Amino acid sequence: MTGHPAEAHLFIVMGGRGDLMHRKLLPALYRLYLNGQFPAPSKIIGAGRSAGENDEYQEWAIQALVEAGHTQDEALERWVRESCFYVSVGGELGYQALKNELEDLEEQHGLPGNRVIYFSMPPGAFPSTLEALHAQGLNQSKGWTRLVVEKPFGYDLSSAQKLNALVHQYFSESQVYRIDHYLGKESVQNLLVFRFANAMFEPLWNRDRIERVEITVAESLGLEGRAGYYDKSGALRDMIQNHLTQVLALTAMEAPATFQSEAIRDEKVKVLKAIRPIKPSDVVLGQYGRGGTDGWPMAGYHDEADVPPTSTTETFVALRLEVANWRWQGVPFYLRTGKRLPRRTSQIVVTFRQPPVALFPHTCAPNQLVITLQPDEGFDIRFLSKAPGEGFEVEEQKLTFRYKDVHGALPEAYETLLLDVMNGDPTLFVRSDEVEAAWALYTPVFSFERQIHSYPAGSWGPKAANHLLPEGVNEWGTR
């Protein structure tokens, strides 16, 4: 969560010609450069197994920036030519070629030996890449070396533990940054400020005043050509174990002793360890079938390219969790995510308890705090007010705050996170015990008998998900 310029360094991307590099990392690095936060002496090295030359790679990088909305002018082209390089690690020299290139660039440009190594590749390639980097001594340098690992970090608890053990053979935990781009969103980070800088909310943030908490991350898109990955993963691994669980931890955590990275991460781990074991009755899984919205037909999951016709992979998950600690005992937390839902949105809906006595007729709507994380970032407080006229007719109103009205466009999540890596701030990254605590919570769910509920593409998921909600509540609170 730092904002000052980074020290000069080499930014090495393993999987340097991949989709993530093309769509997210290169544009984020260029925006940091334009903002004066990625110093000009720093260089970007894309490493991959395919053959390639610098000229070809630089044309590819220019195209990535143009597709991200930047104008192809002399300044952009000059930055790419001076900053972006490619090394093939699949040739005869392998990782020796990468080592040679890094040392040459550091010598030519007077760089101090600082390096970021970013794993932007399939998880199956992590072990061999770690071992190859170690064999060439690339896990250490004259300056600092930091390893960034994309999700998914493991496939279940056992694989996450093995991967942690392997990483720790070659890198210390202080060098490792397990990245979850959700934590780079300004609206997610603001949960900490919202909760702990505003005295008005703290007396209400507990089991005495809150009835339930719902966290929804809805996607309107389908697979978008990712069937090879997604069908082996599913919504529970792809979204719940990381994104939604991170939001849950920030929502439920206690105030840290200090606003330092380890104190914040300690409190998040405590939340995860306090969650009661999940029962089969707490879980609803779904898979989208054919449907549509506004007259537009949508294919079902089995109609998507490369999806096996008998696949039972879940594209929707709804969960009921209980954080069994002093603050939250008895308050249900509901997590929901799915593909091919009506719209893209991420929200936290906090529903407050009703007054013990209903003094006014028809006051059935409870007070709610709706925190929108994307796309229209902001907050709504929903309350009841008297309608004009005789009598005491009550109507729902809301107080609204939107970031765009005050701050304009917010920075992309990857800009924030990449700058934090460069500056050595691990606050928004997932620690090893945290990732294992999350997998310990969800791994038993994979052994439950799988009942997959079908839901039409373009709907809010299977109706069975509503049955998780408290008695008398017929639908989720997402607005």
Secondary structure, DSSP 4 states (H G I P E B T S, - for coil): ---SPPPP-EEEEETTTSHHIIIIIHHHHHHHHHTT-S-TT-EEEEEESS---HHHHHHHHHHHHHHTT----HHHHHHHHHHEEEEESSSSSTHHHHHHHHHHHHHHHT--S-EEEEE-S-GGGHHHHHHHHHHTTTT--SS-EEEEEESP--SSHHHHHHHHHHHHHHS-GGGEEEE-GGGGSHHHHHHHHHHHS-TTTGGGSSTTTEEEEEEEEE-----TT-HHHHHHHHHIIIIIIIIIHHHHHHHHPPPPSSSSHHHHHHHHHHHHHHBPPPPGGGEEEEEEESEEETTEEE--GGGSTT--TT----SEEEEEEEB-STTTTT-EEEEEEESS-SS-EEEEEEEEPPPSS--STT--PPPEEEEEEESS-EEEEEEEEEPSSSS--EEEEEEEEEHHHHH-SPPPHHHHHHHHHHTT--TTSB-HHHHHHHHHHHGGGGGS---EEEEETTSSS-GGGGGGSPTT--S----
